[in-house]
Amino acid sequence: MKVGFIGLGRMGAAMATNLLKAGHEVAVWNRSPDKADALVQAGARRAASPRDAAEAAVVMSMLADDAAVEAVVHGADGILDAPALHVSHSTISIALAERLAADHAGRAGYVSAPVFGRPAAAEAGKLFVVAAGATDHLDRCAPLLDAVSQRVFRIGETPSAANLVKLSGNFMIMSAVEALAEAMTLAEKGGVARETLLAVLTGTLFGAPVYQTYGEILAQDRFRPAGFSAPLGLKDMNLVDAAATASQVPMPLLGVVRDHLRAAIAQEGEDIDWAGVALAVRRGAGIG
Ligand code: NAP
C-alpha cells in the first residue's frame, strides 16, 4: 500500500522500518531531516513536507505531543486536506483527538491508534495497537497496523476512546513502576538485592510484562539512553490529569507518580527514562 509516515523518533523510525519490510511503498517525513536518512537508504521516499508524505492511501503519524501533531496537521504544508486517511499513533489529549476527528470528518478520515510497547517492541513489530474509528477506515489501515504490531484491539467508532484507553494504561504503567521502585528500595535498604526481590515477585504473583520489563530496568539501573523519556511520561500524566479533571475523577495516586517524575527530571535532567522515578524514590530513602 502507498503510505506516508510522519515522525521518525524512537518509535516512529522503527514502525516505518517495519512497514518497508512488509513491502509497503513508504514516504517519510521528519522535522529534523537527518532522521529520515536510514529509511531513505532502506528504500523509503523522502517527502518534502507532511503534505507531500500524505500523497498516499494512508498517512501514519507518531509525534511527541499535541503541539507536534497540531503542527503537522494544521500547520504550513499540513496534512488536513490531503487524500490520505490519517492514522494517529501519538499519545495525545482527549481534546485534541476529538478535534482531529471533527476536522477530518468530510475529508479523508481519521483513526486514533495509540500503541503500547517501548522502542524494542516497535523494532520487533511487537507493539499493541488500540484503534478506534469508522469500520471502513479501520479495515483500510488494518494491513499497516498488522505490520507494526503483535495485536490490534479495535475498541469502537469514537477515535478519542482509544486515547482514553492509552492514557489509562500509561497511568497504570507509571503506578506499577512506582510500586516496584518503593518495594525494591525497601528490600535493598534492608539488605535484599533488587534482583532477588524481582525474581521472587515475577516468579509468583507478579509475572505480568509490565513488572518484568520495568523490573529489569530498575534492577539494572538502565535509565539511559531513555526508551521513553521522562518529559514525555510527564506529558502523559498531565494528559491523564486533564481527562480526570474533565470527568471529575479523583486520582490521588496520579499526584504521587507525577511528583516523582518531576523530581526525577529536576534531579537527573530531561534525558532520563521515565522509569528514573526509581532514583527519586531511592533518594527519598537516603540511598540514591
Ligand atoms: P521521540 O523519540 O522524542 O520522537 C518525537 C518525534 O516528534 C520526533 O520525530 C520529533 O521530531 C517529532 N516532533 C516533536 N515536536 C515536533 C513539532 N513541533 N513538529 C514536528 N515534529 C515534532 O518520541 P517517541 O519516544 O518516539 O514517542 C513518540 C510518541 O509515542 C509520543 O506521543 C509518546 O508518548 C508515544 N509513545 C512512546 C513510547 C516509548 O516507549 N518511547 C511508547 C508508546 C507511546 P525531531 O526529530 O525533529 O525532534
Boltz pocket constraint, residues with backbone or C-beta under 6 A from the ligand:
constraints:
  - pocket:
      binder: B
      contacts: [[A, 7], [A, 8], [A, 9], [A, 10], [A, 11], [A, 12], [A, 30], [A, 31], [A, 32], [A, 35], [A, 62], [A, 63], [A, 64], [A, 65], [A, 67], [A, 68], [A, 69], [A, 71], [A, 72], [A, 89], [A, 90], [A, 91], [A, 92], [A, 115], [A, 116], [A, 117], [A, 118], [A, 119], [A, 227], [A, 228], [A, 229], [A, 232], [A, 236]]
      max_distance: 6.0
